[in-house]
Amino acid sequence: MIHIVFNESEIELMKEVIELDESLAGEIIQIRDDYAVGPLSELDTTEGWQKRTEWWMDLMQHSHYSNNEIKEVDDRETIQLLKAKLDENPEEQLWIWMGQNQHDVCGYFRVIPEVKEYQGRVMVLYMNNLPFINEKGQIFYPSWLNEIQPKEFLKAKKLARPVTLSEFEIDPDEWKKLCDENSMVRILEGGKKIVGKDERFYDSEILKNLTNEWQKAWRLVGNTLHRMKIKTGDVFIEWRIKQLINEDKIEVTGDITKGWKDFDVKLPGGKKVEVKEEQEANN
């Protein structure tokens, strides 16, 4: 059994789940790229993949990771290794775990065309509109796997089902459609329906967390990520903040070439109305 997850935190989560149920014992592999943002055009070519890599490298330079050693993410290698393992052991099954969010679903669409030849050995566990019990004993509907307690996964495993022949026919076409559309942002509208948006989609979320008072840039990042309903990663949000600064939609004091704790941000004077306009434009 090989488990596919789409978020780093879920590697440790799955290890805890396996400790509780040895029948789930197997290798845990992460698909690392976030296919819910960024260019996807011609991703099956070296040139297309290089364009996506360069796009990510540019975003990383605007982020708080810029002073760290930045490593390229190449899921092509991961997928080839995965397929080699399936070829080596004809009894091996692949279990794809995903939460109800665009990051996981886009990752699923990325993987499915690559494992079509293993139909019958590929299982999917999609926590779509499913109730779980949280640490306080309350019922809730998680969007991400890491919101679910490890012991709750023992019930969730009963939901595992084979990816159907029909899905193996339809879902690769959906991935091709997403690549051809090449939107900069992709969101989940329910089920497995992914809809493309432009790169400004999250700008209103950033702007509504600004006031006419100065605040640390890192606080703006944290508040935006915490309060937004449709989640994305910190790197994308930090890149958009830099773009909004360049467009004079965010006023800044301090040195933005240094760390995110070294400069402050606020709305330009009298710009609160514009925040509302930005929100309405994205709705």
GIZIBEL-V13095 format. One record per run of one state. SS is the DSSP state (H for helix, E for strand, L for the rest). FROM is the first residue (numbers start at 1). TO is the last residue. If there is no record, write none. Layout:
SS:FROM:TO + SS:FROM:TO
This chain:
L:1:1 + E:2:5 + L:6:8 + H:9:20 + L:21:21 + H:22:24 + L:25:26 + E:27:30 + L:31:36 + E:37:37 + L:38:45 + H:46:61 + L:62:74 + H:75:88 + L:89:93 + E:94:99 + L:100:101 + H:102:118 + L:119:121 + E:122:127 + L:128:130 + E:131:133 + L:134:138 + E:139:141 + L:142:144 + H:145:147 + L:148:149 + H:150:159 + L:160:160 + E:161:162 + L:163:164 + H:165:181 + L:182:184 + E:185:188 + L:189:193 + E:194:197 + L:198:202 + H:203:207 + L:208:214 + E:215:216 + H:217:227 + L:228:233 + H:234:246 + L:247:250 + E:251:254 + L:255:262 + E:263:266 + L:267:271 + H:272:282 + L:283:283
